[in-house]
């Protein structure tokens, strides 16, 4: 079975994303583009994951809950979970560990919490794009402690990636899969890894087209996580 996917989309919770990245807009754009599987992975929080999960279910799109962590080295790591509630619990833990740097909406952008009707039900005060106090080893261990699955994000970007910031893949972390950006060169040998190619969309038009797919036996979150991480 082929599932066309985009596993790295930001909602209006991320200050760097457009305010019109609402649950319904994200899901409807994904549906228009013919995607079968999506992830919303905001910076260091999952407060919009449950709303997007509800909308995706109604639209018949499979939803994989996620978060994009920023480690102490400012490396971005995707964390995937089986259930939206688990992602939210993990995100709430991360939020408590963020430095006490307040967001400036006029400079960084809004951090909007939304319900399944795209109504704004709150905001977050701490700046979500700040680095956490955990290094990459501690970050991945924490993801697994909360039942999640870590994957290094956009490894061939020139910033906030494991290769740009560390220069190598820490062997002790035993990643099975990495995320790469289509069209950007990869300097290191990554042949030992499975690869996913996602958009890192911060606005609606950036959401991936129906181009990349996963081959799975069954269309469910558990099967997808086993393919990517087990």
Backbone bond lengths (Angstrom), bond angles and torsions (degrees), N, CA, C in turn:
res aa  C-N    CA-C-N  psi(-1)  N-CA   C-N-CA  omega(-1)  CA-C   N-CA-C  phi
1 X - - - 1.461 - - 1.529 109.64 -
2 X 1.315 115.78 133.49 1.459 120.46 178.73 1.526 110.52 -100.26
3 X 1.327 115.04 131.45 1.461 121.17 174.85 1.529 108.20 -119.50
4 X 1.307 116.60 113.92 1.467 121.16 176.06 1.527 108.58 -81.03
5 X 1.318 116.30 132.71 1.461 119.24 -163.48 1.521 113.66 -137.32
6 X 1.329 113.45 163.30 1.461 124.30 161.76 1.520 105.73 -144.98
7 X 1.315 117.02 108.71 1.462 122.16 -172.64 1.529 113.34 -103.08
8 X 1.319 116.44 23.18 1.475 119.20 178.49 1.522 108.71 -154.14
9 X 1.322 115.22 87.36 1.463 122.59 179.67 1.526 108.18 -127.42
10 X 1.315 116.57 135.31 1.466 120.93 176.94 1.523 110.30 -98.35
11 X 1.325 115.17 141.52 1.465 120.48 174.31 1.523 109.58 -98.88
12 X 1.318 115.33 -178.20 1.467 121.19 -179.93 1.526 112.72 -66.43
13 X 1.326 117.66 -4.06 1.462 120.38 173.60 1.524 111.14 -70.63
14 X 1.316 117.09 -34.82 1.470 120.21 177.45 1.526 109.03 -73.77
15 X 1.328 118.06 128.91 1.470 119.32 -175.08 1.522 113.05 -63.98
16 X 1.319 116.42 -24.66 1.459 121.51 -178.68 1.523 112.99 -85.89
17 X 1.335 117.34 -1.67 1.465 121.46 179.00 1.524 110.21 -98.05
18 X 1.331 115.75 156.07 1.463 120.57 178.36 1.525 110.90 -67.05
19 X 1.325 116.05 149.38 1.462 120.63 179.06 1.523 112.53 -66.28
20 X 1.329 117.80 -19.98 1.464 119.12 179.09 1.531 112.53 -87.15
21 X 1.330 116.79 10.99 1.469 120.29 171.77 1.529 108.49 -83.30
22 X 1.315 114.90 65.77 1.463 122.83 -178.72 1.525 109.60 -88.85
23 X 1.338 117.60 163.79 1.470 118.94 178.70 1.523 113.65 -53.23
24 X 1.327 117.46 -47.95 1.461 119.66 -177.97 1.519 112.49 -70.31
25 X 1.317 117.84 -38.58 1.465 119.72 178.46 1.528 111.60 -64.09
26 X 1.323 116.28 -41.98 1.466 120.13 179.29 1.526 110.61 -62.65
27 X 1.327 115.80 -50.11 1.467 119.85 -177.22 1.523 111.13 -65.51
28 X 1.316 117.09 -42.96 1.466 119.49 -179.08 1.525 112.03 -66.34
29 X 1.333 117.43 -37.18 1.457 119.27 176.19 1.526 110.78 -66.52
30 X 1.329 116.24 -41.20 1.465 119.75 177.14 1.524 110.89 -60.77
31 X 1.319 115.94 -39.55 1.470 119.80 179.14 1.523 110.80 -67.87
32 X 1.325 117.02 -42.37 1.465 120.45 177.48 1.528 111.61 -59.60
33 X 1.327 115.55 -34.46 1.463 119.85 -178.26 1.525 112.69 -85.48
34 X 1.321 116.92 -1.66 1.456 120.42 175.83 1.509 115.01 81.10
35 X 1.332 117.63 24.59 1.457 120.48 179.20 1.527 110.63 -82.12
36 X 1.333 115.39 146.99 1.463 121.86 179.01 1.519 112.53 -103.40
37 X 1.330 116.22 -20.85 1.459 122.03 -170.36 1.520 109.42 -145.46
38 X 1.334 116.86 129.87 1.466 120.49 178.25 1.526 110.59 -137.60
39 X 1.313 114.19 159.34 1.465 122.83 171.55 1.519 108.72 -131.75
40 X 1.316 116.72 134.47 1.463 121.54 165.38 1.519 106.77 -99.73
41 X 1.318 116.14 121.79 1.468 121.90 -175.98 1.522 108.51 -132.08
42 X 1.320 115.18 85.76 1.461 120.55 179.65 1.523 111.00 -80.17
43 X 1.317 114.69 165.38 1.457 120.47 -178.61 1.525 110.90 -70.40
44 X 1.334 115.95 116.03 1.470 123.27 168.04 1.525 114.74 54.71
45 X 1.312 117.76 24.22 1.466 121.70 176.72 1.520 109.01 -161.69
46 X 1.339 115.21 153.59 1.470 120.29 177.74 1.523 110.60 -129.72
47 X 1.318 116.74 32.02 1.457 119.89 -175.25 1.533 114.11 -67.80
48 X 1.328 118.65 -14.67 1.469 119.96 176.98 1.522 113.26 -104.85
49 X 1.310 117.02 0.47 1.463 120.48 -174.99 1.523 112.01 -65.28
50 X 1.321 117.40 -43.31 1.467 119.66 -177.28 1.526 111.55 -64.84
51 X 1.320 117.08 -38.34 1.467 120.12 178.58 1.522 110.83 -65.80
52 X 1.321 116.98 -44.56 1.466 119.92 179.56 1.524 110.34 -65.31
53 X 1.319 117.14 -37.45 1.467 120.68 179.11 1.525 111.15 -60.10
54 X 1.323 117.32 -41.51 1.465 121.09 179.23 1.524 111.09 -64.47
55 X 1.325 116.41 -44.63 1.465 120.49 -178.93 1.529 110.24 -66.85
56 X 1.322 116.97 -41.28 1.461 120.77 179.88 1.524 111.19 -63.14
57 X 1.313 116.53 -41.15 1.468 119.95 178.86 1.524 110.99 -60.92
58 X 1.326 116.52 -43.19 1.461 120.63 178.96 1.528 111.69 -64.43
59 X 1.330 116.45 -30.51 1.466 120.88 -177.97 1.525 112.97 -88.28
60 X 1.323 117.00 -5.32 1.454 120.30 -179.10 1.511 114.25 77.79
61 X 1.328 116.53 25.17 1.467 121.82 177.46 1.523 108.77 -107.74
62 X 1.317 116.55 132.44 1.454 121.26 178.63 1.524 109.35 -72.01
63 X 1.329 116.06 136.45 1.464 120.60 -175.57 1.516 110.00 -122.61
64 X 1.339 115.51 126.74 1.458 123.11 176.77 1.524 108.18 -109.36
65 X 1.339 118.67 111.38 1.467 120.74 -176.94 1.530 111.89 -66.12
66 X 1.330 116.08 141.88 1.456 119.17 -178.86 1.513 114.02 -153.95
67 X 1.325 114.51 170.95 1.468 124.82 176.38 1.528 106.72 -145.75
68 X 1.318 116.78 147.82 1.460 120.67 170.39 1.524 108.55 -107.98
69 X 1.327 115.79 108.72 1.458 121.56 179.32 1.522 110.70 -82.76
70 X 1.332 115.44 152.73 1.459 121.48 169.46 1.517 107.60 -117.74
71 X 1.331 116.84 111.50 1.457 121.06 -176.76 1.532 110.76 -74.64
72 X 1.318 115.49 175.06 1.467 120.34 179.20 1.525 111.71 -61.13
73 X 1.344 116.49 -28.15 1.470 120.50 177.43 1.528 111.49 -84.45
74 X 1.335 116.34 4.19 1.469 124.32 -176.62 1.530 111.74 63.51
75 X 1.322 115.00 34.27 1.462 122.52 170.63 1.526 107.97 -90.95
76 X 1.324 116.86 134.78 1.456 120.87 177.52 1.529 109.76 -89.60
77 X 1.322 115.18 130.68 1.462 122.77 179.47 1.522 108.24 -128.48
78 X 1.328 116.44 127.68 1.457 120.66 174.45 1.522 109.20 -82.56
79 X 1.318 116.21 137.86 1.461 122.10 175.78 1.523 107.96 -122.52
80 X 1.332 116.39 121.47 1.459 121.84 -179.22 1.523 110.18 -107.92
81 X 1.325 115.88 147.31 1.458 122.33 -177.48 1.525 110.17 -134.30
82 X 1.334 115.52 157.90 1.461 119.83 177.99 1.520 111.67 -74.92
83 X 1.320 117.06 -38.18 1.460 121.26 -173.64 1.529 110.99 -120.69
84 X 1.330 117.80 142.73 1.470 120.37 176.09 1.521 113.03 -57.22
85 X 1.333 116.58 -36.70 1.465 119.86 -178.79 1.526 111.28 -64.10
86 X 1.332 116.53 -36.74 1.468 120.43 178.25 1.523 110.78 -66.42
87 X 1.324 115.95 -40.76 1.463 119.62 177.65 1.520 110.87 -63.61
88 X 1.329 116.01 -42.06 1.465 118.54 -179.85 1.526 110.72 -64.63
89 X 1.327 117.22 -43.70 1.463 120.13 179.33 1.527 110.65 -59.57
90 X 1.326 116.21 -42.87 1.460 120.30 178.64 1.523 110.67 -64.92
91 X 1.319 116.38 -43.52 1.456 120.19 178.86 1.516 112.90 -62.14
92 X 1.323 116.14 -38.31 1.465 119.49 177.89 1.529 111.07 -65.16
93 X 1.336 116.14 -35.38 1.464 120.08 174.94 1.529 110.31 -63.14
94 X 1.336 116.53 -45.33 1.465 119.80 179.46 1.518 111.34 -61.22
95 X 1.322 115.95 -40.33 1.466 119.73 -177.60 1.527 111.11 -60.46
96 X 1.327 116.94 -39.09 1.468 119.58 179.33 1.521 111.62 -66.10
97 X 1.330 117.08 -23.89 1.466 121.40 -177.44 1.525 113.23 -92.72
98 X 1.321 117.61 -10.08 1.464 119.78 178.40 1.525 110.77 -65.37
99 X 1.321 117.85 148.19 1.470 119.37 176.20 1.521 110.66 -62.94
100 X 1.304 115.23 155.46 1.468 120.44 -176.70 1.532 109.93 -80.39
101 X 1.312 114.65 63.14 1.467 121.79 175.35 1.518 107.39 -109.48
102 X 1.309 117.07 117.93 1.461 120.09 -175.95 1.527 111.08 -79.63
103 X 1.322 114.26 143.95 1.453 119.37 174.10 1.524 110.42 -67.57
104 X 1.318 115.42 143.60 1.463 121.79 170.46 1.525 107.14 -112.95
105 X 1.335 117.08 96.43 1.465 119.52 -176.40 1.521 113.59 -56.27
106 X 1.338 116.75 -31.77 1.460 119.23 -179.45 1.524 112.04 -69.16
107 X 1.317 116.71 -19.80 1.469 121.44 -178.10 1.531 112.21 -109.15
108 X 1.340 116.31 -50.33 1.462 120.26 -175.70 1.528 112.90 -91.12
109 X 1.325 117.62 -28.94 1.458 121.36 -176.03 1.517 111.09 115.98
110 X 1.320 115.83 165.76 1.460 121.27 -179.06 1.523 111.47 -74.93
111 X 1.323 115.50 155.78 1.464 123.43 175.07 1.525 107.08 -123.83
112 X 1.323 116.42 84.20 1.457 123.00 -167.29 1.523 111.91 -96.97
113 X 1.324 115.67 127.31 1.464 122.01 170.80 1.525 107.33 -94.10
114 X 1.338 116.72 129.90 1.462 120.91 -174.88 1.522 111.07 -127.88
115 X 1.343 115.09 155.58 1.457 119.46 173.24 1.523 109.83 -96.67
116 X 1.331 116.28 -175.31 1.464 120.36 -175.97 1.521 113.55 -71.18
117 X 1.337 117.16 -6.70 1.463 121.93 175.43 1.524 112.22 -101.75
118 X 1.318 116.69 10.59 1.469 123.79 -179.03 1.523 113.06 68.19
119 X 1.322 116.26 18.68 1.461 120.16 174.94 1.526 109.11 -83.02
120 X 1.330 116.53 136.28 1.463 120.73 176.29 1.522 108.62 -75.62
121 X 1.323 116.24 119.84 1.462 121.02 -177.26 1.527 111.79 -111.92
122 X 1.329 117.16 0.58 1.455 119.80 178.23 1.518 111.36 169.90
123 X 1.311 114.73 176.49 1.464 122.17 175.10 1.520 108.20 -138.48
124 X 1.322 116.56 164.70 1.454 121.44 174.12 1.524 109.14 -111.10
125 X 1.325 115.91 137.40 1.465 121.16 -173.59 1.524 113.50 -83.93
126 X 1.333 117.14 -42.33 1.463 119.51 -179.10 1.529 110.20 -68.72
127 X 1.317 116.13 145.72 1.458 121.34 178.73 1.529 109.58 -71.48
128 X 1.326 115.99 115.32 1.461 120.94 -172.17 1.522 113.75 -72.86
129 X 1.316 118.42 -20.68 1.467 119.90 -178.24 1.529 112.58 -86.17
130 X 1.330 117.25 5.77 1.466 120.57 175.99 1.525 110.15 -69.88
131 X 1.326 115.54 159.01 1.464 120.77 177.66 1.523 110.29 -81.07
132 X 1.316 115.23 144.99 1.459 122.23 175.60 1.531 110.04 -81.18
133 X 1.330 118.17 164.79 1.466 120.06 179.28 1.524 113.50 -82.15
134 X 1.332 118.25 6.00 1.462 121.98 -177.93 1.531 110.83 -99.63
135 X 1.337 116.55 132.34 1.461 118.18 172.54 1.527 109.01 -73.19
136 X 1.327 117.04 178.88 1.461 118.93 -172.77 1.526 112.05 -64.78
137 X 1.337 117.51 -35.76 1.465 120.03 176.73 1.521 110.72 -63.83
138 X 1.320 115.95 -47.53 1.465 120.19 -179.71 1.523 111.45 -65.76
139 X 1.323 116.73 -36.44 1.464 120.68 180.00 1.521 110.90 -63.68
140 X 1.325 116.66 -48.00 1.466 120.21 -179.38 1.527 111.15 -65.85
141 X 1.326 116.62 -37.12 1.465 119.92 176.90 1.524 110.61 -63.84
142 X 1.327 116.86 -39.15 1.463 120.42 179.71 1.529 110.98 -67.33
143 X 1.324 116.61 -40.46 1.469 119.94 176.56 1.521 110.01 -56.42
144 X 1.318 116.31 -48.20 1.466 120.75 -177.99 1.525 111.41 -67.68
145 X 1.324 116.70 -34.78 1.468 120.32 177.04 1.524 111.10 -59.73
146 X 1.320 116.94 -33.98 1.464 121.90 179.74 1.534 112.29 -91.91
147 X 1.323 116.56 12.44 1.456 120.29 176.11 1.506 115.03 82.52
148 X 1.343 116.99 16.57 1.456 120.98 -177.80 1.516 112.91 -101.39
149 X 1.329 114.32 -178.72 1.458 122.38 -174.92 1.526 108.93 -132.64
150 X 1.341 118.11 113.67 1.472 120.60 -177.49 1.528 112.91 -87.62
151 X 1.332 115.75 141.78 1.459 123.42 174.91 1.531 107.35 -138.97
152 X 1.326 119.27 128.25 1.468 119.77 178.17 1.524 110.97 -64.66
153 X 1.323 115.92 134.32 1.465 122.00 -173.68 1.526 111.60 -89.05
154 X 1.323 115.02 148.60 1.483 125.02 173.26 1.532 112.48 26.55
155 X 1.333 114.87 64.84 1.471 120.35 -170.12 1.526 113.28 -66.18
156 X 1.333 117.66 -17.88 1.466 119.88 -179.21 1.519 113.26 -103.19
157 X 1.335 117.58 14.73 1.458 119.82 170.47 1.526 109.93 -79.51
158 X 1.314 115.85 156.89 1.456 120.76 -176.73 1.511 114.84 -81.53
159 X 1.327 117.28 -1.09 1.466 121.34 178.97 1.522 108.83 -150.67
160 X 1.330 115.28 153.39 1.467 122.14 176.05 1.524 113.09 58.65
161 X 1.321 116.64 30.45 1.462 120.25 176.98 1.524 109.47 -125.83
162 X 1.322 115.57 159.55 1.457 119.68 -176.95 1.529 111.19 -62.79
163 X 1.321 117.97 -35.44 1.463 119.60 -179.87 1.521 112.07 -78.15
164 X 1.325 117.44 -38.78 1.464 119.84 179.54 1.522 111.61 -68.56
165 X 1.323 116.67 -38.49 1.462 120.00 -172.89 1.527 113.72 -93.78
166 X 1.341 116.99 -32.64 1.464 120.33 -179.95 1.522 112.47 -108.21
167 X 1.316 116.88 -31.20 1.457 121.04 179.81 1.515 115.01 90.11
168 X 1.336 117.70 -3.02 1.468 121.06 -178.27 1.529 108.82 -162.14
169 X 1.325 115.33 167.96 1.461 121.23 174.05 1.523 108.72 -94.36
170 X 1.325 119.42 114.75 1.464 120.26 178.39 1.531 110.48 -56.29
171 X 1.328 119.03 115.63 1.471 120.86 -172.88 1.520 113.70 -63.66
172 X 1.328 117.06 -27.96 1.454 119.73 -176.90 1.528 112.75 -69.10
173 X 1.336 117.36 -13.84 1.464 120.05 -177.08 1.527 112.32 -85.70
174 X 1.315 117.72 -16.44 1.469 123.09 171.04 1.528 113.09 50.81
175 X 1.321 116.54 49.97 1.465 119.17 176.55 1.530 110.14 -67.41
176 X 1.313 116.01 137.77 1.467 120.86 172.66 1.525 110.83 -91.03
177 X 1.336 115.57 -36.85 1.465 121.94 -173.31 1.519 109.81 -127.51
178 X 1.325 116.28 146.19 1.458 122.62 173.41 1.522 108.59 -127.27
179 X 1.328 115.32 156.13 1.460 120.06 174.26 1.523 108.72 -101.03
180 X 1.325 116.32 130.91 1.456 121.06 176.59 1.522 110.04 -123.14
181 X 1.319 114.71 159.34 1.464 121.57 179.36 1.523 108.51 -99.75
182 X 1.320 118.70 120.30 1.466 120.25 179.44 1.528 111.25 -59.02
183 X 1.320 115.93 138.00 1.456 120.75 175.34 1.511 115.30 91.96
184 X 1.340 117.65 -11.49 1.461 120.64 177.60 1.525 109.74 -100.94
185 X 1.319 116.41 140.45 1.463 120.96 -178.83 1.524 110.74 -66.64
186 X 1.326 115.70 150.61 1.462 122.51 174.93 1.520 107.40 -118.61
187 X 1.324 116.31 114.69 1.462 120.81 -174.66 1.530 111.98 -76.92
188 X 1.325 117.50 -31.01 1.464 121.23 -175.24 1.526 111.16 -93.47
189 X 1.327 115.89 161.53 1.460 121.32 175.10 1.530 108.64 -77.05
190 X 1.313 116.72 117.52 1.469 121.21 -179.39 1.525 110.82 -118.72
191 X 1.321 116.95 19.50 1.463 120.64 -175.05 1.524 112.75 -64.77
192 X 1.338 117.46 -21.72 1.462 119.74 -178.76 1.523 112.65 -79.41
193 X 1.320 117.88 -9.06 1.461 121.70 -176.58 1.524 111.56 -103.04
194 X 1.325 115.20 149.24 1.457 120.53 160.18 1.534 106.89 -73.12
195 X 1.324 117.08 152.00 1.463 119.75 -179.59 1.521 111.06 -127.94
196 X 1.325 115.44 139.91 1.454 121.40 167.54 1.526 107.49 -115.92
197 X 1.310 115.36 149.79 1.463 121.58 -177.31 1.525 107.45 -123.63
198 X 1.309 117.07 107.56 1.460 120.32 -177.34 1.522 110.86 -123.42
199 X 1.324 115.83 170.05 1.465 120.13 -168.09 1.523 114.48 -85.81
200 X 1.356 117.44 -28.96 1.467 120.73 -168.52 1.528 109.28 55.57
201 X 1.330 115.71 41.31 1.467 121.37 -173.71 1.522 111.71 -66.64
202 X 1.327 114.88 131.81 1.459 122.32 173.46 1.527 111.57 -113.25
203 X 1.312 116.22 -4.04 1.466 121.28 172.48 1.527 108.31 -144.78
204 X 1.322 116.43 168.07 1.460 120.43 -169.54 1.517 112.98 -64.40
205 X 1.333 117.02 -39.37 1.460 118.07 -175.67 1.523 112.82 -70.65
206 X 1.343 117.32 -16.00 1.466 120.03 179.19 1.526 113.22 -81.11
207 X 1.323 118.77 -15.07 1.463 120.61 -179.76 1.530 109.28 -56.39
208 X 1.314 115.94 139.65 1.463 121.61 -170.76 1.526 112.75 -61.43
209 X 1.311 114.23 149.98 1.462 121.10 171.39 1.536 109.03 -80.30
210 X 1.314 115.44 174.47 1.469 121.00 178.60 1.536 108.78 -79.47
211 X 1.326 115.52 75.78 1.461 121.32 -175.14 1.522 113.24 -123.99
212 X 1.320 118.01 -38.62 1.462 121.74 -175.28 1.526 109.19 -107.80
213 X 1.331 115.76 141.12 1.458 118.11 -179.13 1.527 111.09 -139.91
214 X 1.322 114.42 157.30 1.458 122.92 170.66 1.520 108.24 -106.07
215 X 1.320 116.33 140.16 1.465 121.49 173.72 1.528 107.76 -96.68
216 X 1.325 116.58 115.42 1.461 121.43 -178.99 1.521 109.70 -133.53
217 X 1.332 115.92 158.61 1.463 120.41 177.92 1.520 111.27 -77.27
218 X 1.331 115.66 -39.51 1.461 120.87 -176.91 1.520 109.51 -133.62
219 X 1.319 115.87 146.44 1.466 121.11 -179.60 1.521 109.94 -88.73
220 X 1.327 115.94 77.55 1.459 120.30 174.45 1.520 109.15 -147.41
221 X 1.318 115.41 159.98 1.464 121.88 -173.70 1.522 111.84 -62.35
222 X 1.328 117.37 -40.79 1.462 120.85 -178.91 1.526 111.48 -59.87
223 X 1.322 116.37 -44.36 1.463 120.68 179.50 1.525 111.14 -63.79
224 X 1.324 116.30 -39.85 1.465 120.64 179.60 1.523 110.86 -64.92
225 X 1.328 117.12 -44.55 1.458 120.42 179.46 1.523 111.52 -64.82
226 X 1.323 116.93 -36.93 1.462 119.85 176.69 1.523 110.69 -63.14
227 X 1.309 116.55 -40.66 1.467 120.21 -179.77 1.525 111.23 -66.23
228 X 1.334 116.84 -40.80 1.457 120.94 -175.20 1.519 113.47 -80.52
229 X 1.324 116.63 -33.17 1.464 118.60 -164.31 1.523 115.78 -129.79
230 X 1.312 119.44 -25.04 1.469 119.84 -175.84 1.527 111.66 -87.25
